[in-house]
Amino acid sequence: MRTLYVGNLPWATRAEELQEVFGRHGEVISARVITDRETGRSRGFGFVEVADDDVENMIAAMNGTELDGRVITVNEAKAREERA
């Protein structure tokens, strides 16, 4: 299992929608949209956990595509300790 970062999401995007859209290109294990702890509103990005075999296909298929009027960014998520 590997995790994809999905950025520039429309504010109204829900985890179920991510799961459905990415599921067209391979096996989705889980999807989540990150929300602000205080307001509960979307922060405009999320993560999709996918089967190892589907990572490259999903990145190629989804990166730069439009979701509800916004062009999304999709790449492999970096481990937390690698972030600055």
DSSP file (Angstrom, degrees, kcal/mol; ACC not computed):
  #  RESIDUE AA STRUCTURE BP1 BP2  ACC     N-H-->O    O-->H-N    N-H-->O    O-->H-N    TCO  KAPPA ALPHA  PHI   PSI    X-CA   Y-CA   Z-CA
    1    1 A M              0   0    0      0, 0.0     2,-0.3     0, 0.0    50,-0.2   0.000 360.0 360.0 360.0 137.5    0.0    0.0    0.0
    2    2 A R  E     -A   50   0A   0     48,-2.5    48,-3.0    46,-0.0     2,-0.4  -0.920 360.0-124.8-134.1 161.3    1.2    3.5   -0.9
    3    3 A T  E     -A   49   0A   0     -2,-0.3    74,-2.6    46,-0.2     2,-0.4  -0.901  14.3-156.5-114.9 133.4   -0.2    7.0   -0.3
    4    4 A L  E     -AB  48  76A   0     44,-2.9    44,-2.1    -2,-0.4     2,-0.4  -0.872  13.0-137.9-104.7 139.0   -0.8    9.6   -2.9
    5    5 A Y  E     -AB  47  75A   0     70,-3.4    70,-1.8    -2,-0.4     2,-0.5  -0.805  16.7-164.5 -89.6 135.2   -1.0   13.3   -2.1
    6    6 A V  E     -AB  46  74A   0     40,-2.7    40,-2.3    -2,-0.4     3,-0.3  -0.965  13.8-176.6-124.9 113.3   -3.9   15.1   -3.9
    7    7 A G  E     +AB  45  73A   0     66,-2.9    66,-1.9    -2,-0.5    38,-0.2  -0.660  52.6  34.6-113.0 165.6   -3.6   18.9   -3.9
    8    8 A N  S    S+     0   0    0     36,-0.7    37,-0.2    -2,-0.2    -1,-0.2   0.815  74.8 173.0  64.5  35.5   -5.7   21.9   -5.1
    9    9 A L        -     0   0    0     35,-2.6    -1,-0.2    -3,-0.3     2,-0.1  -0.436  39.8-103.9 -71.2 144.5   -8.9   20.2   -4.3
   10   10 A P    >   -     0   0    0      0, 0.0     3,-1.9     0, 0.0    34,-0.1  -0.426  33.8-116.6 -61.1 145.4  -12.2   22.1   -4.6
   11   11 A W  T 3  S+     0   0    0      1,-0.3    31,-0.4    32,-0.1    33,-0.1   0.787 112.7  54.8 -58.3 -29.3  -13.4   23.0   -1.1
   12   12 A A  T 3  S+     0   0    0     56,-0.1    -1,-0.3    29,-0.1     2,-0.1   0.509  78.3 122.4 -85.6  -3.5  -16.5   20.9   -1.5
   13   13 A T    <   -     0   0    0     -3,-1.9     2,-0.3    54,-0.1    31,-0.1  -0.349  46.0-159.1 -64.0 135.1  -14.7   17.6   -2.3
   14   14 A R    >>  -     0   0    0      1,-0.1     4,-1.8    -2,-0.1     3,-0.5  -0.765  29.7-111.0-112.4 160.7  -15.5   14.7    0.0
   15   15 A A  H 3> S+     0   0    0     -2,-0.3     4,-2.5     1,-0.2     5,-0.2   0.866 117.1  57.7 -57.4 -38.9  -13.5   11.6    0.7
   16   16 A E  H 3> S+     0   0    0      1,-0.2     4,-2.2     2,-0.2    -1,-0.2   0.876 104.8  51.1 -61.9 -37.4  -16.1    9.5   -1.0
   17   17 A E  H <> S+     0   0    0     -3,-0.5     4,-2.7     2,-0.2     5,-0.2   0.911 109.5  49.8 -67.5 -41.9  -15.7   11.5   -4.2
   18   18 A L  H  X S+     0   0    0     -4,-1.8     4,-2.7     1,-0.2     5,-0.4   0.928 110.5  50.9 -59.6 -44.6  -11.9   11.0   -4.2
   19   19 A Q  H  X S+     0   0    0     -4,-2.5     4,-1.7     1,-0.2    -2,-0.2   0.907 112.8  45.8 -60.9 -42.4  -12.4    7.3   -3.7
   20   20 A E  H  X S+     0   0    0     -4,-2.2     4,-0.6     2,-0.2    -2,-0.2   0.939 115.2  45.1 -66.6 -47.7  -14.8    7.1   -6.6
   21   21 A V  H >< S+     0   0    0     -4,-2.7     3,-0.8     1,-0.2    -2,-0.2   0.924 118.6  41.3 -65.7 -46.1  -12.7    9.2   -9.0
   22   22 A F  H >< S+     0   0    0     -4,-2.7     3,-2.0    -5,-0.2     4,-0.2   0.814 103.8  68.9 -72.1 -29.0   -9.4    7.4   -8.2
   23   23 A G  H >< S+     0   0    0     -4,-1.7     3,-0.7    -5,-0.4    -1,-0.2   0.685  85.1  69.9 -63.4 -18.3  -11.1    4.0   -8.1
   24   24 A R  T << S+     0   0    0     -3,-0.8    -1,-0.3    -4,-0.6    -2,-0.2   0.671 104.6  42.1 -69.7 -15.8  -11.6    4.3  -11.9
   25   25 A H  T <  S-     0   0    0     -3,-2.0     2,-0.3     1,-0.3    -1,-0.2   0.309 128.1 -44.3-116.8   6.5   -7.9    3.8  -12.3
   26   26 A G  S <  S-     0   0    0     -3,-0.7     2,-0.6    -4,-0.2    -1,-0.3  -0.964  85.4 -30.4 156.7-170.5   -7.1    1.1   -9.8
   27   27 A E        -     0   0    0     -2,-0.3    24,-1.7    -3,-0.1     2,-0.5  -0.663  47.8-162.5 -83.7 120.0   -7.6   -0.2   -6.3
   28   28 A V  E     -C   50   0A   0     -2,-0.6    22,-0.2    22,-0.2     3,-0.1  -0.895  10.5-176.8-101.1 125.4   -8.3    2.5   -3.7
   29   29 A I  E     -     0   0A   0     20,-3.1     2,-0.3    -2,-0.5    21,-0.2   0.874  68.5 -21.6 -87.0 -43.6   -7.8    1.3   -0.1
   30   30 A S  E     -C   49   0A   0     19,-1.4    19,-2.8     2,-0.0    -1,-0.4  -0.983  54.4-158.0-159.8 162.5   -8.9    4.6    1.6
   31   31 A A  E     +C   48   0A   0     -2,-0.3     2,-0.3    17,-0.2    17,-0.2  -0.995  11.1 179.3-144.2 144.1   -9.3    8.3    0.9
   32   32 A R  E     -C   47   0A   0     15,-2.6    15,-2.5    -2,-0.3     2,-0.5  -0.996  20.3-145.2-147.9 144.5   -9.4   11.3    3.2
   33   33 A V  E     -C   46   0A   0     -2,-0.3     2,-0.3    13,-0.2    13,-0.3  -0.922  29.4-124.9-105.0 130.3   -9.7   15.1    2.8
   34   34 A I  E     -     0   0A   0     11,-2.4     9,-2.9    -2,-0.5    11,-0.5  -0.603  31.0-166.7 -80.7 131.7   -7.8   17.1    5.4
   35   35 A T  E     -C   42   0A   0     -2,-0.3     2,-0.3     7,-0.3     7,-0.3  -0.823  28.4 -99.2-118.7 156.8   -9.9   19.6    7.3
   36   36 A D     >  -     0   0    0      5,-3.1     4,-2.3    -2,-0.3     5,-0.1  -0.566  29.5-138.6 -70.5 131.6   -9.1   22.5    9.6
   37   37 A R  T  4 S+     0   0    0     -2,-0.3    -1,-0.1     1,-0.2    -2,-0.0   0.855  98.4  40.9 -63.2 -35.5   -9.4   21.4   13.2
   38   38 A E  T  4 S+     0   0    0      1,-0.1    -1,-0.2     3,-0.1    -2,-0.0   0.909 128.3  25.4 -81.7 -43.1  -11.2   24.5   14.3
   39   39 A T  T  4 S-     0   0    0      2,-0.1    -2,-0.2     3,-0.0    -1,-0.1   0.714  88.6-135.3 -96.6 -21.9  -13.6   25.2   11.4
   40   40 A G     <  +     0   0    0     -4,-2.3     2,-0.2     1,-0.3    -3,-0.1   0.498  59.9 135.4  78.3   2.5  -14.0   21.7   10.0
   41   41 A R        -     0   0    0      1,-0.1    -5,-3.1    -6,-0.1    -1,-0.3  -0.525  64.6 -91.7 -85.6 152.9  -13.6   23.1    6.5
   42   42 A S  E     - C   0  35A   0    -31,-0.4    -7,-0.3    -7,-0.3    -1,-0.1  -0.273  20.9-149.8 -59.6 143.5  -11.5   21.4    3.9
   43   43 A R  E     -     0   0A   0     -9,-2.9    -1,-0.1     2,-0.4    -8,-0.1   0.355  49.4-104.7 -95.0   3.3   -7.9   22.6    3.7
   44   44 A G  E    S+     0   0A   0    -10,-0.4   -35,-2.6     1,-0.2   -36,-0.7   0.610  90.4  74.7  87.7  12.2   -7.9   21.9   -0.1
   45   45 A F  E     +A    7   0A   0    -11,-0.5   -11,-2.4   -38,-0.2    -2,-0.4  -0.972  48.4 168.8-148.8 166.4   -5.8   18.7   -0.1
   46   46 A G  E     -AC   6  33A   0    -40,-2.3   -40,-2.7    -2,-0.3     2,-0.4  -0.912  26.0-111.2-160.6-174.6   -6.1   15.1    0.8
   47   47 A F  E     -AC   5  32A   0    -15,-2.5   -15,-2.6    -2,-0.3     2,-0.5  -0.986  13.7-162.2-135.6 143.1   -4.6   11.6    0.6
   48   48 A V  E     -AC   4  31A   0    -44,-2.1   -44,-2.9    -2,-0.4     2,-0.5  -0.991  11.8-149.0-126.4 122.6   -5.5    8.4   -1.2
   49   49 A E  E     +AC   3  30A   0    -19,-2.8   -20,-3.1    -2,-0.5   -19,-1.4  -0.807  27.6 175.6 -92.2 128.6   -4.1    5.1   -0.2
   50   50 A V  E     -AC   2  28A   0    -48,-3.0   -48,-2.5    -2,-0.5   -22,-0.2  -0.847  36.9 -85.8-131.6 163.2   -3.8    2.7   -3.1
   51   51 A A    >>  -     0   0    0    -24,-1.7     3,-1.8    -2,-0.3     4,-0.5  -0.426  43.1-117.0 -65.6 143.4   -2.4   -0.7   -4.0
   52   52 A D  G >4 S+     0   0    0      1,-0.3     3,-1.1     2,-0.2     4,-0.4   0.857 112.8  57.0 -50.4 -41.9    1.3   -0.7   -4.8
   53   53 A D  G 34 S+     0   0    0      1,-0.2     4,-0.3     2,-0.1    -1,-0.3   0.690 106.3  50.0 -66.9 -18.5    0.7   -1.9   -8.4
   54   54 A D  G <> S+     0   0    0     -3,-1.8     4,-2.5   -27,-0.1    -1,-0.2   0.470  81.3  94.5-101.4  -2.9   -1.6    1.1   -9.1
   55   55 A V  H <X S+     0   0    0     -3,-1.1     4,-2.4    -4,-0.5     5,-0.2   0.949  88.6  40.6 -58.2 -57.6    0.5    4.0   -8.0
   56   56 A E  H  > S+     0   0    0     -4,-0.4     4,-2.5     1,-0.2    -1,-0.2   0.889 115.8  51.5 -62.3 -40.3    2.2    5.0  -11.2
   57   57 A N  H  > S+     0   0    0     -4,-0.3     4,-2.4     1,-0.2    -1,-0.2   0.911 111.4  47.2 -62.5 -43.2   -1.0    4.5  -13.3
   58   58 A M  H  X S+     0   0    0     -4,-2.5     4,-2.6     2,-0.2     5,-0.4   0.908 112.0  49.2 -68.1 -41.2   -3.0    6.7  -10.9
   59   59 A I  H  X S+     0   0    0     -4,-2.4     4,-2.4    -5,-0.2    -2,-0.2   0.951 114.6  45.6 -61.4 -47.9   -0.5    9.5  -10.9
   60   60 A A  H  < S+     0   0    0     -4,-2.5    -2,-0.2    -5,-0.2    -1,-0.2   0.887 118.0  43.5 -61.6 -40.0   -0.2    9.4  -14.7
   61   61 A A  H  < S+     0   0    0     -4,-2.4    -1,-0.2    -5,-0.2    -2,-0.2   0.838 124.9  29.8 -75.9 -33.6   -4.0    9.3  -15.1
   62   62 A M  H >< S+     0   0    0     -4,-2.6     3,-2.1    -5,-0.2    10,-0.2   0.761  86.3 102.8-105.2 -27.9   -5.0   11.9  -12.4
   63   63 A N  T 3< S+     0   0    0     -4,-2.4    10,-0.2    -5,-0.4     3,-0.1  -0.390  96.9  10.5 -63.3 128.2   -2.2   14.5  -12.1
   64   64 A G  T 3  S+     0   0    0      8,-2.5    -1,-0.3     1,-0.3     9,-0.1   0.490  98.7 129.8  83.6   3.6   -3.2   17.7  -13.9
   65   65 A T    <   -     0   0    0     -3,-2.1     7,-2.8     7,-0.2     2,-0.4  -0.452  60.9-107.7 -86.9 165.6   -6.8   16.6  -14.5
   66   66 A E  E     -D   71   0B   0      5,-0.2     2,-0.5    -2,-0.1     5,-0.2  -0.782  29.1-175.5 -98.0 133.9   -9.8   18.7  -13.6
   67   67 A L  E >  S-D   70   0B   0      3,-3.1     3,-1.5    -2,-0.4   -54,-0.1  -0.962  76.2 -25.4-128.5 112.9  -12.0   17.9  -10.6
   68   68 A D  T 3  S-     0   0    0     -2,-0.5   -56,-0.1     1,-0.3    -1,-0.1   0.879 130.1 -44.1  49.8  43.9  -15.1   20.1  -10.2
   69   69 A G  T 3  S+     0   0    0      1,-0.2     2,-0.4   -59,-0.1    -1,-0.3   0.432 119.7 100.0  88.8  -0.8  -13.4   23.0  -12.1
   70   70 A R  E <  S-D   67   0B   0     -3,-1.5    -3,-3.1   -60,-0.0     2,-0.6  -0.957  70.9-126.3-121.9 139.7  -10.0   22.9  -10.4
   71   71 A V  E     -D   66   0B   0     -2,-0.4    -5,-0.2    -5,-0.2     2,-0.2  -0.721  34.3-147.9 -82.2 119.8   -6.8   21.3  -11.8
   72   72 A I        -     0   0    0     -7,-2.8    -8,-2.5    -2,-0.6     2,-0.5  -0.556   5.9-138.2 -94.1 154.9   -5.5   18.9   -9.2
   73   73 A T  E     -B    7   0A   0    -66,-1.9   -66,-2.9   -10,-0.2     2,-0.4  -0.930  21.4-175.4-107.9 130.7   -2.0   17.9   -8.3
   74   74 A V  E     +B    6   0A   0     -2,-0.5     2,-0.3   -68,-0.2   -68,-0.2  -0.990  17.4 138.0-131.6 125.8   -1.3   14.2   -7.6
   75   75 A N  E     -B    5   0A   0    -70,-1.8   -70,-3.4    -2,-0.4     2,-0.3  -0.958  59.2 -72.3-152.7 171.6    2.0   12.7   -6.5
   76   76 A E  E     -B    4   0A   0     -2,-0.3   -72,-0.3   -72,-0.2     2,-0.1  -0.514  56.5-116.0 -70.9 131.6    3.4   10.2   -4.1
   77   77 A A        -     0   0    0    -74,-2.6     2,-0.3    -2,-0.3   -74,-0.2  -0.366  24.0-127.8 -68.5 143.8    3.1   11.5   -0.5
   78   78 A K        -     0   0    0      1,-0.1     5,-0.1    -2,-0.1    -1,-0.1  -0.668  30.2-100.8 -88.6 147.6    6.3   12.1    1.4
   79   79 A A    >>  -     0   0    0     -2,-0.3     3,-1.8     1,-0.1     4,-0.6  -0.371  35.1-112.9 -64.0 147.9    6.7   10.5    4.8
   80   80 A R  G >4 S+     0   0    0      1,-0.3     3,-1.3     2,-0.2    -1,-0.1   0.853 114.6  56.4 -53.3 -42.1    6.1   13.0    7.6
   81   81 A E  G 34 S+     0   0    0      1,-0.3    -1,-0.3     3,-0.1    -2,-0.0   0.677 100.9  59.9 -68.7 -15.8    9.8   13.0    8.8
   82   82 A E  G <4 S+     0   0    0     -3,-1.8    -1,-0.3     2,-0.0    -2,-0.2   0.664  86.1  95.2 -83.1 -16.7   10.9   14.0    5.3
   83   83 A R    <<        0   0    0     -3,-1.3    -3,-0.0    -4,-0.6    -4,-0.0  -0.475 360.0 360.0 -78.0 145.0    8.9   17.3    5.3
   84   84 A A              0   0    0     -2,-0.2    -1,-0.1     0, 0.0    -3,-0.1   0.449 360.0 360.0 -89.9 360.0   10.6   20.5    6.3
